[in-house]
């Protein structure tokens, strides 16, 4: 039969199961490890980006120096040819030989085109 009155006897509050405590223990233990791993990933990514940027700057500087050298070589060859006495005298056959020699010595040019 059902009783409608107050419940007699002490009723202790129900304690969480052991499984709940174990799950909490694992979570509490893993949180610092996960936080450290996240921080480490962020730091490594930032360092990688800095290294990549540094490498790109160094590559750009090296390319700039190489292009400057090639332009300077070409200008040296053109200056040499511009000072040619055979060019001023109109001796184009002789100048052609000088142009070939200048290109061989200075490099940087593959063709010399005279425009009047």
PyMOL commands that set and color helices and strands:
alter all, ss='L'
color gray80, all
select helices_A, chain A and resi 18-82+85-89+92-106
alter helices_A, ss='H'
color red, helices_A
deselect
rebuild
show_as cartoon
